């Protein structure tokens, strides 16, 4: 009976109705009792159905940055939310990811901002530092919200100034090693497993290089160089380096570990093990590159229609161990909202197990909700070792995000471009960019 009561509370309905149904022999729970939805009852003054006929209508604006498929899922979730909360209507504003935050910030400055927004960890410090987000502790306490429902890194990435109540996680992510099973079989190589080191990765990648037609030109490369910022940081950490110091005020990637890691990546290209950065003729998804670092979203973007057998494995261990970058997105209530209780209710629903699983079905996010991520429903499908992405969270490490994060990444990318091209060493480039990054960090809030 306790499970049935929680199921009704999760749906925003009166649990006593569930008890009455059970006593009368009818189904006590309306539909599937999502195991990971239990305990989501909202003990708030704005109870579902209390804003019905005769009550004042509340209209909320929800800001999103979704593509067509997830947007359709959100629209369906909004309809469900409205049906369970008849006194609340939700207007969805959707923008492209490239303009999203600028649009939201401009609207907030003009006094017409959204009530609830999707927020990415990389921009979260900026919103929090400007006090644009509503602290949700009072609502969370009334709701008996338990952060332990979510992976720890997702709570950590939404913590600012010692407070972790500014946002509710929706998804997490991790990085894994994608590999072409056909190419490994043709080369007679053992497939990657969680015992691999970076030395073994390099050795295997080198053995996968082929001049197929004998014309003196490489036709098949061992792996794509993990030069993009969210890929290379895994290698930097594995080699004992970091991007910033603990206070996030000093650039330290020019230290020994960071320098070795960046040079390791550059040497993949220099030694002909990886194709030049930006050369789109050679890509893992085209079947002419043996391996790549990739995120869970690459299952859909690169793997779903691949014309070869493939799988994933854990990232290799480096001299300092195995580290996997994790990232978080979630829902936040804006401090300017006129309807904080209703807005919290919407944000909470959109980050519930039920909603997260609906979004996870389209295949680009790992649920931040632990039980959902380990559910049989989520783990089924391609590739065979799909669970690697979830297990990798045990090695998760978060980016040292600051309020100048995007500007900093742009400057680092520009400094490293000559390294990938072979015209500068990692040491020269990293030492050269340090003064500019340190100066930028002095302006961070």
C-alpha positions in Angstrom: 0.0 0.0 0.0 2.9 2.4 0.8 4.1 2.1 -2.8 0.6 2.8 -4.1 0.3 5.9 -1.9 3.6 7.2 -3.2 2.6 6.6 -6.7 -0.5 8.7 -6.3 1.4 11.5 -4.6 4.0 11.4 -7.4 1.2 12.1 -9.9 0.0 15.0 -7.9 -3.2 13.2 -6.9 -4.9 12.5 -3.5 -3.4 9.3 -2.1 -6.6 8.6 -0.3 -8.2 8.0 -3.7 -5.7 5.3 -4.3 -6.6 3.7 -1.0 -10.3 3.9 -1.8 -9.6 2.2 -5.1 -7.6 -0.5 -3.5 -10.4 -1.2 -1.0 -13.0 -1.4 -3.8 -10.8 -3.8 -5.9 -10.0 -1.2 -8.5 -6.4 -0.4 -9.6 -4.8 1.6 -6.8 -2.2 3.2 -9.1 -3.1 5.0 -12.4 -0.8 3.3 -14.9 2.7 2.0 -14.4 4.2 2.5 -11.0 7.5 3.9 -12.0 9.9 2.6 -9.3 12.1 5.7 -9.6 9.1 8.1 -9.3 8.4 7.1 -5.7 8.8 9.6 -3.0 8.1 12.6 -5.3 5.0 13.8 -3.4 4.7 17.5 -3.3 3.6 18.7 0.2 3.0 22.2 -1.0 0.2 24.6 -0.5 -0.5 24.6 -4.2 -1.8 21.0 -4.3 -2.8 19.5 -7.6 -6.4 20.2 -8.3 -6.6 23.0 -5.7 -6.4 25.6 -8.4 -9.4 24.4 -10.2 -12.7 26.1 -11.1 -13.1 29.5 -9.5 -9.4 29.7 -8.6 -7.1 32.3 -10.2 -5.3 30.9 -13.3 -1.5 30.9 -13.1 0.5 31.1 -16.3 4.1 30.1 -16.3 6.7 30.6 -19.1 9.2 27.7 -19.6 12.4 28.5 -21.5 14.1 25.6 -23.4 16.9 25.1 -25.9 15.8 21.8 -27.5 15.8 20.2 -30.9 12.6 19.0 -32.6 12.4 15.5 -31.0 13.0 16.5 -27.3 10.9 19.6 -27.8 7.9 17.3 -28.7 8.6 15.3 -25.6 8.6 18.4 -23.5 5.3 19.6 -25.0 3.8 16.3 -24.1 5.1 16.6 -20.5 3.7 20.1 -20.3 0.3 18.7 -21.3 0.5 16.1 -18.6 1.6 18.7 -16.0 -1.3 20.9 -16.9 -3.8 18.0 -16.7 -2.6 17.2 -13.2 -2.5 20.9 -12.2 -5.7 22.4 -13.8 -5.0 25.9 -12.3 -1.6 26.2 -14.1 -0.9 26.8 -17.8 2.6 26.7 -19.3 3.8 28.6 -22.3 7.0 27.1 -23.9 9.6 29.4 -25.4 12.2 27.4 -27.3 15.5 28.8 -28.7 18.5 27.4 -30.5 21.3 26.4 -28.1 23.6 29.0 -29.7 21.4 31.9 -28.8 19.5 30.5 -25.8 21.3 32.1 -22.8 21.6 35.5 -24.5 17.9 35.4 -25.2 17.0 34.5 -21.6 19.4 37.1 -20.1 18.0 39.9 -22.4 14.5 39.0 -21.4 15.3 39.0 -17.7 17.0 42.4 -18.1 13.8 43.6 -19.7 11.6 42.3 -17.0 9.9 39.7 -19.1 12.0 36.6 -18.4 10.7 33.1 -18.0 9.5 31.5 -14.7 11.4 28.2 -15.3 14.3 27.5 -17.5 16.5 24.6 -18.6 20.0 25.5 -17.3 23.3 24.0 -18.3 26.1 23.7 -15.7 28.5 25.7 -17.9 26.3 28.8 -17.6 25.0 28.1 -14.1 27.6 30.2 -12.2 26.8 33.2 -14.3 23.1 33.1 -13.4 23.8 32.3 -9.7 26.4 35.0 -9.3 23.9 37.6 -10.7 21.3 36.3 -8.3 18.9 35.5 -11.1 18.0 32.1 -9.7 15.5 31.5 -6.9 16.8 29.5 -3.9 14.5 26.5 -3.5 15.3 25.2 -0.1 11.9 26.0 1.5 10.1 24.2 -1.3 12.5 21.3 -1.3 12.1 20.9 2.5 8.3 20.9 2.2 8.6 18.5 -0.7 11.0 16.2 1.2 13.3 16.5 -1.7 16.3 14.2 -1.3 19.4 15.1 -3.3 20.6 11.5 -2.9 18.0 10.5 -5.6 20.5 12.1 -8.1 24.1 11.4 -9.0 26.4 13.4 -6.7 28.2 15.2 -9.5 24.8 16.6 -10.7 24.3 18.3 -7.3 27.9 19.4 -7.2 27.6 21.2 -10.5 24.6 23.1 -9.4 26.2 24.3 -6.2 27.2 28.0 -5.9 28.4 29.9 -2.8 27.8 26.8 -0.6 24.2 26.5 -1.7 22.9 23.5 -3.8 19.2 24.6 -4.1 19.3 26.7 -7.2 18.5 24.0 -9.7 17.1 20.5 -10.0 19.2 18.1 -12.2 17.7 16.6 -15.3 20.6 14.8 -16.9 24.2 13.8 -16.5 26.7 12.7 -19.1 30.0 10.8 -19.3 32.7 10.0 -21.9 33.5 6.5 -23.2 35.8 4.9 -25.7 34.0 4.1 -28.9 35.6 1.4 -31.0 35.0 -0.3 -34.4 34.7 -4.0 -33.7 35.2 -4.9 -37.4 38.6 -3.1 -37.6 39.8 -4.7 -34.4 38.9 -8.1 -35.7 40.6 -7.5 -39.0 43.8 -6.4 -37.2 43.6 -9.4 -34.8 43.6 -7.1 -31.8 41.9 -7.7 -28.5 39.0 -5.3 -27.9 39.4 -2.5 -25.3 38.3 -3.3 -21.7 38.5 -1.5 -18.4 42.1 -2.6 -17.7 43.5 -0.5 -20.6 46.0 2.2 -20.0 46.9 5.1 -22.3 49.9 3.2 -23.4 47.7 0.3 -24.6 45.4 2.7 -26.3 48.2 4.3 -28.2 49.6 0.9 -29.2 46.3 -0.4 -30.4 45.6 2.8 -32.3 49.0 2.6 -34.0 48.3 -1.0 -35.1 45.0 0.0 -36.7 46.6 2.4 -39.1 46.5 1.1 -42.7 47.5 2.1 -46.2 44.8 -0.1 -47.7 45.5 0.4 -51.4 49.3 0.7 -51.2 49.6 4.2 -52.6 51.7 5.5 -49.8 48.7 7.4 -48.2 47.0 6.5 -45.0 43.5 5.2 -45.7 42.6 4.1 -42.1 43.6 5.8 -38.9 43.8 4.4 -35.4 41.7 6.9 -33.5 40.4 10.5 -33.6 42.5 12.8 -31.5 40.5 13.9 -28.4 41.3 17.6 -29.0 37.9 19.1 -28.2 37.8 20.6 -24.7 35.4 18.2 -23.2 37.4 15.2 -24.5 40.9 16.4 -23.8 40.2 17.2 -20.2 39.8 13.5 -19.5 43.4 12.9 -20.7 44.7 16.0 -18.8 43.3 14.6 -15.5 44.5 11.1 -16.3 48.0 12.4 -16.7 47.8 14.3 -13.4 47.1 17.7 -14.7 44.1 20.1 -14.3 42.7 23.2 -16.0 42.6 25.5 -12.9 43.7 25.5 -9.3 41.2 24.6 -6.6 40.3 28.2 -6.1 39.6 28.5 -9.9 41.7 31.6 -10.0 44.9 30.4 -11.7 45.5 28.5 -14.9 47.5 25.4 -14.2 47.2 23.2 -17.3 50.8 24.3 -18.2 52.0 22.1 -15.4 53.8 18.8 -16.0 50.7 16.6 -16.2 48.7 18.9 -18.4 51.6 19.5 -20.7 52.3 15.8 -21.1 48.6 15.1 -21.8 48.3 17.8 -24.5 51.5 16.6 -26.1 50.2 13.0 -26.1 47.2 14.1 -28.1 49.3 16.2 -30.5 51.7 13.2 -31.0 48.7 11.1 -32.2 48.4 13.5 -35.1 52.1 14.1 -35.6 52.9 10.4 -35.8 50.1 9.6 -38.2 48.0 7.7 -35.7 45.1 10.2 -35.8 43.9 12.3 -38.8 44.6 16.0 -38.7 42.0 18.0 -36.7 39.2 19.2 -38.9 39.8 16.6 -41.7 36.3 15.3 -42.2 37.3 12.7 -44.7 38.4 10.5 -41.8 35.9 10.0 -39.0 35.0 7.1 -36.7 31.4 7.1 -37.9 32.6 6.7 -41.5 34.3 3.4 -40.6 37.8 4.5 -41.5 39.0 5.4 -37.9 39.3 2.7 -35.3 38.4 4.6 -32.1 37.2 7.8 -30.6 36.3 9.4 -27.3 32.6 10.2 -27.3 29.6 11.1 -25.2 26.4 9.2 -24.6 24.7 11.4 -27.3 27.1 10.0 -29.9 25.2 6.7 -29.7 22.5 8.6 -31.7 24.6 11.1 -33.5 27.3 8.7 -34.8 26.6 5.2 -33.9 22.9 4.5 -34.6 23.3 4.3 -38.4 26.9 3.1 -38.5 27.6 0.5 -41.2 29.8 -1.6 -39.0 29.8 -3.4 -35.7 30.8 -1.3 -32.8 30.8 -1.0 -29.0 32.1 1.1 -26.1 34.6 0.6 -23.3 35.7 2.6 -20.3 38.2 5.3 -20.9 41.8 4.1 -20.2 43.8 4.7 -17.1 46.6 7.2 -17.1 49.5 7.7 -14.8 47.2 9.5 -12.3 44.3 7.0 -12.7 41.0 7.0 -14.6 38.9 10.2 -14.8 35.8 10.8 -16.7 34.3 14.2 -17.3 30.7 14.5 -16.3 28.3 17.3 -17.2 24.8 18.3 -15.9 21.7 20.1 -17.1 18.6 20.8 -15.1 15.7 23.1 -14.4 15.8 26.3 -12.4 13.2 28.8 -11.2 14.0 32.4 -11.9 14.1 34.8 -9.0 11.8 37.2 -10.9 8.9 34.8 -11.1 5.6 36.0 -9.7 4.5 32.4 -9.0 7.4 30.7 -7.2 5.4 27.8 -5.8 3.8 26.9 -9.1 7.2 27.4 -10.8 8.9 25.1 -8.4 6.2 22.6 -9.0 6.9 22.6 -12.7 10.6 22.5 -12.3 10.2 19.6 -9.9 8.0 17.7 -12.3 10.3 18.2 -15.3 13.2 16.7 -13.2 11.2 13.8 -11.9 12.0 10.2 -12.8 8.9 10.1 -15.0 9.9 13.1 -17.0 13.6 12.3 -17.2 12.8 8.8 -18.5 10.5 10.2 -21.2 13.4 12.5 -22.4 15.9 9.7 -22.1 14.0 7.5 -24.5 15.2 9.8 -27.4 18.7 8.6 -26.6 20.9 11.6 -25.9 20.8 12.0 -22.1 21.7 9.9 -19.1 19.1 10.4 -16.4 20.4 12.3 -13.4 18.0 10.3 -11.4 20.0 7.3 -10.2 17.3 4.6 -10.3 16.2 5.7 -13.8 19.8 5.5 -15.1 20.2 1.9 -13.8 16.8 0.8 -14.9 16.4 -2.1 -17.4 14.4 0.2 -19.6 17.2 2.7 -19.9 20.0 0.2 -20.3 18.4 -1.7 -23.1 19.4 -0.9 -26.6 22.7 -0.2 -28.4 25.6 -0.7 -27.9 26.0 -4.0 -26.1 28.0 -2.4 -23.2 25.7 0.7 -22.9 26.0 0.5 -19.2 29.6 1.6 -19.4 28.3 5.2 -19.6 26.6 4.9 -16.3 29.3 2.9 -14.6 31.8 5.6 -15.8 30.1 8.1 -13.5 32.0 6.3 -10.6 35.1 7.9 -12.1 33.3 11.2 -12.7 35.0 14.6 -12.3 33.4 18.0 -12.9 34.8 20.9 -14.9 36.1 23.8 -12.9 33.4 26.1 -14.3 33.6 29.9 -13.7 31.6 32.9 -14.8 34.1 33.4 -17.7 34.1 29.7 -18.7 33.2 30.1 -22.4 35.6 33.0 -23.0 38.4 31.0 -21.3 37.7 27.9 -23.5 37.8 30.0 -26.6 41.2 31.4 -25.7 42.6 28.0 -24.9 41.3 26.5 -28.1 43.0 29.3 -30.1 46.2 28.7 -28.2 46.2 25.0 -28.9 45.4 25.2 -32.6 49.1 25.5 -33.6 49.8 22.5 -31.4 47.4 20.3 -33.3 48.9 21.6 -36.5 52.4 20.7 -35.3 53.9 24.3 -35.4 54.1 24.7 -31.6 54.8 22.3 -28.7 52.3 21.9 -25.9 54.7 23.5 -23.5 55.1 26.6 -25.6 51.4 27.0 -26.2 50.3 26.5 -22.6 52.9 28.7 -21.1 52.0 31.3 -23.7 48.3 31.4 -22.9 48.7 31.3 -19.1 49.0 35.1 -18.6 45.9 35.9 -20.6 43.8 33.2 -18.8 45.1 34.3 -15.4 44.1 37.9 -16.2 40.7 36.7 -17.4 40.1 34.8 -14.2 40.8 37.9 -12.1 37.6 39.3 -13.6 35.5 36.3 -12.7 32.8 36.7 -10.0 
